[in-house]
């Protein structure tokens, strides 16, 4: 059985990451995605390399790894939307689409007659998702927004990194563009909600989605900590503000990530580490007390952990049901038996390179399987195929 979104048509006017990530997920779920790209140059991320995909002879292609990460399952159609003919192509595609995703600056598509107000008249059932840095209104609406600056402005960098008092202290951004990625995922859920509502109303609607709003929204417990207590959260490295011990700790030959989530797990942890009485010390017997006395507890745990190597503790703690894990580099991630069993890495046939390695969608439906039928397309690969199949006159 095909994916759950089979029959849904998505007109993708987005580029870089937030929008393409959303439309890639929709494609994974079975939607047809028409990726509109500028002739000759295409999505900016096509040029964000190295590294670039290599062909069978080991020669670099023009397909960057960054572009490949967010564009599988789509059909690339090159259209110059600055021309009257190109704008007409987009209107005709919009008339046939269920969803449109774009991430132009506020008002950027209005001058071409491709904004929601215009295309909503062409197709009243169209779900039109606009992704911007700061939203469609407000004092910063016209500003461009990029992931790193949003991580900074939205508070994430203030709680990411080691404290200023430690070597290497200072704010850090996350290792991937999480503000973009989370915006893409909020975009997917909003689009699916709008499609469901359309089943009742028969009408489309405009989704206004901002990177800054998203970043603030997923501060989660850290935002709640501040709003409830009035205390500004600080950088704590890998430590958790509300759970102890829940961080990376030194072992004899490296580090382990210990994630003790309750008092029973802490008792078992102390037993494995060889100091069962530690769990009943009045300062450490409950999580609330451990949070209060973390500066006394953590050195004692590290002293015990440093007596044995990582593999010893991973085996012993896992047997006792204490959550923990290694801090893997990416080569080890993709070699993990569980990651391999879950088929999180796979290859797709590619018209230039022969094949392209991909990371799987983590969702596993019981009936409507996620199917991967299309590698990230080369620039303009499907222009004629898509336009001819829809009887849309191409722009010349």
C-alpha positions in Angstrom: 0.0 0.0 0.0 1.3 3.5 -0.9 2.1 6.2 1.6 -0.7 7.9 3.5 -0.5 11.1 1.5 -0.8 9.4 -1.9 -2.7 11.8 -4.2 -1.7 15.0 -2.4 0.1 17.4 -4.6 2.6 19.9 -3.2 4.0 22.9 -5.0 7.4 23.6 -3.4 8.7 27.2 -3.8 11.0 26.9 -0.9 14.8 26.5 -0.8 17.6 26.1 1.7 16.4 23.9 4.6 13.2 24.7 6.6 10.8 24.5 3.7 12.6 21.7 1.8 12.7 19.6 5.0 9.0 19.9 5.4 8.3 19.0 1.8 10.7 16.1 1.9 8.7 14.6 4.9 5.5 15.1 2.8 7.2 13.3 -0.1 8.2 10.5 2.2 4.6 10.2 3.2 3.6 9.7 -0.4 2.8 13.2 -1.6 3.8 14.3 -5.1 6.2 17.3 -4.6 7.0 19.7 -7.5 10.2 21.5 -6.5 10.4 24.8 -8.4 13.9 26.0 -9.0 15.6 28.8 -10.7 17.0 27.9 -14.2 20.8 27.4 -14.3 21.4 27.8 -10.5 18.6 26.1 -8.6 18.3 25.8 -4.9 21.1 27.7 -3.1 22.1 24.5 -1.2 23.1 22.8 -4.5 26.3 24.9 -4.2 26.9 24.5 -0.5 29.9 22.2 -0.6 32.2 20.4 -0.4 31.4 17.6 0.1 29.8 16.7 -3.2 28.3 13.3 -4.3 30.8 11.3 -6.2 30.1 9.1 -9.3 31.1 5.5 -9.8 34.6 6.7 -10.9 35.1 8.7 -7.8 34.7 12.1 -9.6 32.7 14.9 -7.9 29.3 15.7 -9.3 27.4 19.0 -8.9 25.2 17.5 -6.2 26.2 18.8 -2.7 25.7 16.6 0.4 23.7 19.5 2.0 21.2 19.6 -0.9 20.9 15.8 -0.9 19.9 15.8 2.8 16.5 17.6 2.2 15.2 16.9 -1.3 14.5 13.2 -2.0 11.2 12.2 -3.4 10.7 15.4 -5.3 10.5 16.4 -9.0 12.6 19.3 -10.0 10.9 21.8 -12.3 12.9 24.8 -13.5 10.8 28.0 -13.8 11.8 31.7 -13.9 9.1 33.3 -11.8 10.3 36.8 -12.6 8.8 36.4 -16.1 5.1 36.6 -17.1 5.3 33.1 -18.6 6.9 31.7 -15.5 4.3 33.2 -13.3 1.6 31.7 -15.4 3.2 28.2 -15.0 3.1 28.6 -11.2 -0.5 29.7 -11.3 -1.5 26.6 -13.3 0.4 24.3 -11.0 -1.1 26.0 -8.0 -4.6 25.4 -9.5 -3.8 21.7 -9.4 -2.0 21.6 -6.1 -3.3 20.8 -2.6 -0.4 22.5 -0.8 2.1 25.3 -1.5 5.2 25.9 0.6 7.3 29.0 0.2 10.0 30.8 2.2 10.4 34.1 0.4 10.7 37.4 2.3 7.4 38.9 3.5 5.7 40.3 0.3 8.4 38.8 -1.9 5.9 36.9 -4.0 3.2 39.5 -4.1 4.9 41.5 -6.9 4.7 38.4 -9.0 1.0 37.7 -8.2 2.0 34.5 -6.4 1.1 35.5 -2.9 -1.7 33.7 -1.0 -4.3 36.4 -1.7 -3.7 35.9 -5.5 -3.3 32.1 -5.6 -6.2 31.6 -3.2 -8.5 33.0 -5.9 -7.0 30.6 -8.4 -7.5 27.7 -6.0 -9.7 28.3 -2.9 -8.8 24.9 -1.5 -5.0 25.6 -1.5 -3.1 25.2 1.7 -0.5 27.9 1.5 2.4 27.7 4.0 4.7 30.7 4.3 8.0 30.2 6.2 9.9 33.3 7.2 12.4 34.3 9.8 10.1 36.5 11.9 6.5 36.0 10.6 4.2 38.0 8.4 3.7 40.9 10.8 5.5 42.7 13.6 8.5 45.1 13.8 11.0 42.5 12.4 8.7 41.0 9.8 10.8 42.2 6.8 14.1 41.1 8.2 15.8 38.0 6.7 16.3 35.2 9.2 18.9 32.5 9.3 19.2 29.5 11.6 22.3 30.6 13.6 20.9 34.1 14.3 17.6 32.5 15.3 19.3 30.1 17.7 20.9 33.2 19.2 17.9 35.5 19.3 15.5 32.7 20.4 17.5 31.8 23.5 18.9 28.4 22.5 22.5 29.5 22.5 22.2 31.0 25.9 21.5 27.5 27.3 23.8 25.6 25.0 27.5 25.2 25.9 29.7 25.0 28.9 29.4 27.7 31.7 31.6 30.7 31.3 33.6 29.6 34.4 34.8 26.4 32.7 37.5 26.0 29.9 35.7 26.3 26.5 32.8 28.1 28.2 30.5 30.4 26.2 27.4 30.2 24.1 27.3 27.5 21.3 24.9 26.7 18.5 23.7 23.2 18.0 25.6 21.1 15.5 22.8 21.0 13.0 20.4 23.8 11.9 17.7 22.9 14.5 15.7 26.1 14.2 15.2 25.4 10.5 14.6 21.7 11.1 12.0 22.2 13.8 10.3 24.9 11.7 10.1 22.3 8.9 8.5 19.8 11.3 6.0 22.3 12.6 5.2 23.1 9.0 4.4 19.4 8.3 2.1 19.2 11.3 0.4 22.5 10.4 -0.1 21.4 6.8 -1.6 18.0 7.8 -3.9 19.8 10.3 -5.1 22.2 7.5 -5.6 19.3 5.1 -7.8 17.6 7.7 -9.8 20.7 8.4 -10.3 21.2 4.7 -12.1 17.9 4.7 -14.7 19.5 6.9 -14.8 23.1 5.4 -13.8 22.5 1.8 -11.5 25.6 2.1 -7.8 26.2 2.1 -6.0 28.6 4.3 -2.7 30.5 4.9 -0.2 29.2 7.4 2.1 31.8 8.8 5.2 30.1 10.3 8.3 31.9 11.7 11.7 30.5 12.6 11.8 32.8 15.7 8.4 31.7 16.9 9.4 28.1 16.4 12.6 28.5 18.3 10.8 30.1 21.3 8.1 27.4 21.2 10.5 24.5 21.5 12.5 25.9 24.4 10.0 23.6 26.2 10.9 22.9 29.9 13.6 25.6 29.9 11.1 28.2 28.9 8.7 26.8 31.5 11.5 26.9 34.2 12.0 30.6 33.5 8.3 31.5 33.4 7.5 29.6 36.6 10.5 30.6 38.6 11.6 34.0 37.1 15.2 32.7 37.1 17.1 32.8 33.8 18.4 29.4 32.8 22.2 29.2 32.4 24.5 27.1 30.3 25.2 23.7 31.9 27.1 21.8 29.3 25.6 18.4 28.9 23.9 18.6 32.4 20.1 18.8 32.7 18.5 21.6 34.8 15.8 19.4 36.3 17.3 15.8 36.5 20.5 14.6 38.1 22.6 12.7 37.1 21.7 13.3 33.5 24.9 14.3 31.6 28.2 13.1 30.2 30.6 11.8 32.8 34.3 10.8 32.7 35.1 7.1 32.6 38.6 5.4 32.5 38.9 5.7 28.7 36.6 8.5 27.7 33.0 9.6 28.5 29.6 8.1 29.1 26.2 9.7 28.9 24.3 8.8 32.0 20.5 9.5 31.9 19.1 8.6 35.3 15.4 9.5 35.2 14.1 8.4 38.6 15.2 7.4 42.1 14.9 3.7 41.5 17.3 4.0 38.5 19.7 6.0 40.7 19.7 3.3 43.3 20.5 0.6 40.7 23.2 2.9 39.3 24.9 3.3 42.6 24.8 -0.5 43.1 26.5 -1.1 39.8 29.1 1.6 40.5 30.0 -0.2 43.7 28.6 2.3 46.3 25.0 1.3 47.0 24.9 3.4 50.1 25.3 6.6 48.1 21.7 6.4 46.9 20.5 6.6 50.5 22.6 9.6 51.5 20.1 12.3 52.5 21.6 14.7 50.0 21.1 12.4 47.1 18.1 10.1 47.9 15.6 12.0 45.7 15.9 13.8 42.4 15.0 17.1 43.9 17.9 16.7 46.5 20.3 15.6 43.8 19.5 18.7 41.8 20.2 20.8 44.9 23.5 19.0 45.6 24.7 18.2 42.1 28.1 19.8 42.7 28.8 17.3 45.5 27.4 14.3 43.7 28.9 14.5 40.2 32.6 14.3 41.4 31.8 11.3 43.5 30.1 9.5 40.5 33.0 10.3 38.2 35.5 9.0 40.8 33.7 5.6 40.6 33.2 5.7 36.9 36.9 6.3 36.2 37.8 3.0 37.8 36.6 1.1 34.6 36.5 1.6 30.9 33.4 2.6 28.9 32.5 -0.8 27.5 32.4 -2.2 31.1 30.0 0.4 32.3 27.8 0.3 29.2 27.3 -3.5 29.7 26.8 -3.4 33.5 24.5 -0.4 33.5 22.4 -1.7 30.6 22.0 -5.0 32.4 20.7 -3.2 35.5 18.3 -1.1 33.4 20.1 2.2 33.9 19.8 4.4 30.8 23.2 5.3 29.4 25.1 5.4 26.1 28.3 6.2 24.4 29.0 9.6 22.8 29.3 8.3 19.2 31.0 10.0 16.3 28.9 9.7 13.1 30.8 6.7 11.8 29.9 4.8 15.0 26.3 6.1 14.8 25.8 4.4 11.4 27.6 1.3 12.6 25.3 0.9 15.7 23.5 -2.5 15.5 20.2 -0.9 16.5 20.6 1.9 13.8 21.4 -0.8 11.2 18.5 -3.0 12.3 16.1 -0.1 12.0 17.4 0.6 8.4 18.2 4.2 9.1 20.7 4.3 6.3 19.9 3.2 2.7 20.8 3.9 -0.9 18.7 5.3 -3.8 19.5 5.0 -7.5 20.9 8.3 -8.8 21.0 9.3 -12.5 24.5 10.7 -12.3 26.3 8.9 -9.4 24.6 5.5 -9.7 23.4 5.7 -6.1 23.2 8.1 -3.3 23.3 7.3 0.4 20.3 8.6 2.4 19.1 8.8 6.0 15.7 7.3 6.5 12.5 8.9 7.8 12.1 7.7 11.4 8.3 7.1 11.1 7.3 3.5 10.5 3.6 3.0 9.5 2.1 -0.4 10.0 0.1 -0.4 6.7 0.9 2.7 4.6 4.6 2.2 4.3 7.0 5.0 3.7 8.5 4.3 0.3 11.6 6.0 -1.2 11.1 6.1 -5.0 13.1 9.2 -6.1 16.6 10.4 -5.3 17.1 14.1 -4.8 16.5 15.3 -8.4 19.1 16.9 -10.6 18.3 20.5 -11.6 15.3 20.6 -13.9 15.3 16.8 -14.2 11.5 16.6 -14.4 10.5 19.9 -16.0 9.1 18.4 -19.2 7.7 15.3 -17.5 5.7 17.3 -15.0 4.4 20.1 -17.3 3.5 17.7 -20.1 1.6 15.4 -17.7 -0.4 18.3 -16.4 -0.8 19.9 -19.9 0.9 23.0 -18.7 2.5 25.1 -21.3 6.2 25.6 -20.4 7.8 29.0 -20.1 10.2 29.8 -22.9 
